[in-house]
Amino acid sequence: MKYCIRFLLKMDRFTTEVVWRLKNRGIPGSVARQVADRLAESGLINDDRTLAGIVRAWEEGRRLGLGRLKLRLIQRHAPPALVEDAMAKLAALTDEEGLAYEVLARSRRTWLQRAIAKAEKALDSVETRLVGRKRREAMLKLKSRLLAFLIGRGFGSDAARRAVNRFWGEATERN
């Protein structure tokens, strides 16, 4: 019990997370479940409060997609029903394409800035050394990198593709 209280002092935990942690320490599953239930009855564990805190942190940061949030919840051993319910509600409330576009627009990554500058320079004039096929290859490579960047941050492939196309369209219109 003392271990659980120390474990809970760091941050809110899911009931299933506490049970999993206790099982990993060699405590039988039924005993771990009883301890977690007692902690939940006393208010030290509250799945809804824990979920709300994680979602609030995700909303404040807004640099990751719903897929990454779902992965984080699964890694924290959130109950599957709670995860699916939360994802369904958030998917209805979130414009994932807009969020992905925001992430691209706000990104301060040097590789992204260099790649965009290089692509914009190539688009400035047809007389550059990147003409025809090489120009298209450079543009496709950059689009692929942008897409991989967003997918790696947990955005769905369709939303990421639309955001990259929107971002790319605006980047080329500036020239």
C-alpha positions as CSV (number, residue, x, y, z in Angstrom):
1,M,0.0,0.0,0.0
2,K,2.9,2.4,0.8
3,Y,4.4,1.7,-2.6
4,C,1.0,2.6,-4.3
5,I,0.7,5.9,-2.4
6,R,4.3,6.9,-3.4
7,F,3.4,5.8,-7.0
8,L,0.3,8.0,-6.9
9,L,2.1,11.1,-5.5
10,K,3.9,11.7,-8.8
11,M,0.8,12.0,-11.0
12,D,-2.8,10.7,-11.3
13,R,-3.0,7.1,-12.4
14,F,-5.6,4.8,-13.9
15,T,-6.9,1.9,-11.8
16,T,-5.7,-0.6,-14.4
17,E,-2.3,1.1,-14.4
18,V,-1.9,0.6,-10.6
19,V,-3.0,-3.0,-11.0
20,W,-0.5,-3.6,-13.7
21,R,2.3,-2.0,-11.7
22,L,1.5,-4.1,-8.7
23,K,1.4,-7.3,-10.7
24,N,4.9,-6.4,-12.1
25,R,6.1,-6.2,-8.5
26,G,5.0,-9.7,-7.9
27,I,1.7,-9.1,-6.2
28,P,-1.1,-11.5,-7.2
29,G,-3.7,-10.1,-9.5
30,S,-6.6,-10.5,-7.1
31,V,-4.7,-8.7,-4.3
32,A,-3.6,-6.0,-6.7
33,R,-7.2,-5.5,-7.8
34,Q,-8.4,-5.2,-4.2
35,V,-5.7,-2.6,-3.4
36,A,-6.6,-0.6,-6.5
37,D,-10.3,-0.8,-5.5
38,R,-9.6,0.5,-2.0
39,L,-7.6,3.3,-3.5
40,A,-10.4,4.2,-5.9
41,E,-13.0,4.1,-3.1
42,S,-10.8,6.5,-1.0
43,G,-10.6,8.9,-4.0
44,L,-6.8,8.5,-4.6
45,I,-7.4,6.9,-8.0
46,N,-10.0,8.3,-10.4
47,D,-9.9,7.2,-14.0
48,D,-12.0,10.1,-15.2
49,R,-9.8,12.6,-13.4
50,T,-6.7,11.0,-14.9
51,L,-8.1,11.0,-18.4
52,A,-9.2,14.6,-18.1
53,G,-5.7,15.6,-17.0
54,I,-4.0,13.8,-19.9
55,V,-6.5,15.3,-22.4
56,R,-6.0,18.7,-20.9
57,A,-2.3,18.5,-21.3
58,W,-2.7,17.3,-24.9
59,E,-5.1,20.2,-25.7
60,E,-2.7,22.7,-24.2
61,G,0.3,21.3,-26.1
62,R,-1.5,20.6,-29.3
63,R,1.6,19.3,-31.1
64,L,0.5,15.7,-31.3
65,G,-2.3,14.0,-33.2
66,L,-5.1,11.9,-31.8
67,G,-3.2,8.7,-32.7
68,R,-0.3,9.7,-30.4
69,L,-2.8,10.6,-27.6
70,K,-4.4,7.2,-28.0
71,L,-1.0,5.5,-27.9
72,R,-0.1,7.4,-24.7
73,L,-3.4,6.3,-23.1
74,I,-2.7,2.7,-24.1
75,Q,0.8,2.9,-22.8
76,R,-0.5,4.2,-19.5
77,H,-2.8,1.1,-19.3
78,A,-6.0,3.1,-19.5
79,P,-9.1,0.9,-19.6
80,P,-9.9,0.1,-23.3
81,A,-13.5,1.2,-23.1
82,L,-12.4,4.6,-21.6
83,V,-9.9,5.0,-24.4
84,E,-12.3,4.3,-27.2
85,D,-15.0,6.6,-25.6
86,A,-12.5,9.4,-25.2
87,M,-11.1,9.0,-28.8
88,A,-14.6,9.0,-30.2
89,K,-15.5,12.2,-28.4
90,L,-12.3,13.9,-29.3
91,A,-12.5,12.9,-32.9
92,A,-15.9,14.6,-33.1
93,L,-14.6,17.8,-31.5
94,T,-11.1,18.0,-33.2
95,D,-10.3,19.3,-36.6
96,E,-7.3,17.0,-37.1
97,E,-6.4,18.4,-40.5
98,G,-6.4,22.0,-39.0
99,L,-4.3,20.8,-36.1
100,A,-1.8,19.1,-38.4
101,Y,-1.6,22.3,-40.5
102,E,-1.0,24.3,-37.3
103,V,1.8,21.9,-36.3
104,L,3.5,22.4,-39.7
105,A,3.0,26.2,-39.6
106,R,4.4,26.5,-36.0
107,S,7.2,24.0,-36.4
108,R,10.6,25.5,-35.6
109,R,12.5,22.5,-36.7
110,T,15.6,23.5,-38.6
111,W,15.3,20.7,-41.2
112,L,11.8,21.8,-42.0
113,Q,12.8,25.4,-42.4
114,R,15.8,24.5,-44.6
115,A,13.7,22.2,-46.7
116,I,11.0,24.8,-47.2
117,A,13.5,27.4,-48.1
118,K,15.2,25.1,-50.5
119,A,11.8,24.2,-52.1
120,E,10.8,27.9,-52.3
121,K,14.1,28.8,-53.9
122,A,13.6,26.0,-56.5
123,L,10.1,27.3,-57.2
124,D,11.3,31.0,-57.6
125,S,12.5,30.5,-61.1
126,V,12.2,27.9,-63.8
127,E,15.8,28.7,-64.8
128,T,17.2,27.1,-61.6
129,R,19.1,23.9,-61.8
130,L,16.1,22.0,-60.5
131,V,14.0,21.9,-63.6
132,G,11.6,19.4,-64.8
133,R,12.0,16.0,-63.3
134,K,14.5,17.0,-60.6
135,R,12.3,19.8,-59.5
136,R,9.3,17.4,-59.1
137,E,11.5,14.9,-57.3
138,A,12.6,17.6,-54.8
139,M,9.0,18.7,-54.2
140,L,7.9,15.1,-53.7
141,K,10.7,14.4,-51.3
142,L,9.8,17.5,-49.2
143,K,6.1,16.5,-49.2
144,S,7.0,13.0,-48.1
145,R,9.1,14.4,-45.3
146,L,6.3,16.6,-44.1
147,L,3.9,13.8,-44.3
148,A,6.2,11.5,-42.3
149,F,6.7,14.3,-39.8
150,L,3.0,14.6,-39.1
151,I,2.3,10.8,-39.1
152,G,5.1,10.4,-36.7
153,R,3.3,12.9,-34.4
154,G,0.2,10.8,-34.4
155,F,-2.0,12.4,-37.1
156,G,-4.0,10.2,-39.4
157,S,-2.7,9.8,-42.9
158,D,-5.7,11.4,-44.6
159,A,-5.6,14.5,-42.3
160,A,-1.8,14.7,-42.7
161,R,-2.0,14.5,-46.5
162,R,-4.6,17.2,-46.6
163,A,-2.6,19.4,-44.2
164,V,0.6,19.0,-46.3
165,N,-1.2,19.8,-49.5
166,R,-2.8,22.9,-47.9
167,F,0.6,23.9,-46.4
168,W,2.4,23.3,-49.7
169,G,-0.2,25.2,-51.7
170,E,0.2,28.2,-49.4
171,A,4.0,27.9,-49.5
172,T,4.0,27.9,-53.3
173,E,1.5,30.8,-53.5
174,R,3.9,33.0,-51.5
175,N,6.3,32.9,-54.4
